[in-house]
Amino acid sequence: MGVFVLLPLLLPLTALPIARLAERHLHPRVATRLLSALAAVLAACSTVCLGLLVVVGTVQLPGHPLPDAWADREARTTAPYEEAAGKGAVIALLAVAVSWSTAVRRHRRVRRQAELALAGVPGGELAVLPDEAAYAYALPGVRSRASRGVLGWVLSLRTSPAGPGGRIVVSTAMLACLDAGERAALVAHERAHLAGRHHRYLLAVRFAARANPLLMPLRSAVAYTAERWADEEAARVTGERRVVARAIGKAALVSRGTPTPTLAGFAAPGPVPRRVAALLAPAPSPVSWPPVFTAVGLAAWAAAAGTLGSALSSANATLTLFLVLEAGPL
């Protein structure tokens, strides 16, 4: 395996420039998808290589339960500094597993709590909760009966038909802060989160950052671009960029955010002034890939090259160790 097994642990550094530039220079839909894909692949490759190092390191432990071929000297020396790297990888992979397990349990707990809170709330896509705390967020995958009542009709005014599954959760305190146009912007924003399945991107980058801390800038960037994606969709649907900007500004002053970072919200913590400024500017160009000879273009290609290099390195290391083990003594 040589040094190839260590490269995927460091190659996420190649994605740091695009994480900063994509927020400002790419359409938020393109930026969200690109950064999420990069984070997922880079995290998968680094986790695979941690696993390979664990294989090499585990055979250093007395009484290991692995096949004899895995303890062969040739297999043990396929990684540089196999003893230290292997033992360190055991600790790192256990930490990743615990971190992922904690994140999954928390996400499921929050989802169950939200679903229980909505169990007795009538309505379809829109769920209004009587609460003095101001919040609004999209809860994916929860379906119920069709909308009823005047409030549901008013809030759905000037917005597109209901998105696929999920519910829009909003408190009465949040509604009290907004006028009719701003409420329509809120519904359009959260509906964009549901239609775009933004929770999947947020989950992907969150788990990626837990697998490799070097990917934390991508997690922060996707949290921002996902909100900007919904902002632009709300502006497109309502036709009022200034109204959407005003609604976001008002909501940010009173909102307590979302129950968990993996649920997208109208006024999520973050650079709200940048979101408002972007809405007051012309709509971003829907370019699918930036020009090569620009800063963002070079950063995108560097990140793509780093991701490809990470995938090839992890594949090479996996194949090398497999061949060594196959050739070893039984």
Secondary structure, DSSP 8 states (H G I E B T S, - for coil): -GGGGTHHHHGGGGGHHHHHHHHHHS-HHHHHHHHHHHHHHHHHHHHHHHHHHHHHHHTTSTT--S-GGGGSHHHHTTSTTHHHHHHHHHHHHHHHHHHHHHHHHHHHHHHHHHHHHHTT---SSEEEE--SSB-EEEETT---S---SHHHHHHTTTS-S--SS-EEEEEHHHHHTS-HHHHHHHHHHHHHHHHTTHHHHHHHHHHHHHH-GGGHHHHHHHHHHHHHHHHHHHHHHHS-HHHHHHHHHHHHHHB---SSTTS-BTT-SS-HHHHHHHHHS------SS--TTSHHHHHHHHHHHHHHHHHHHHHHHHHHHHHHHHHS--
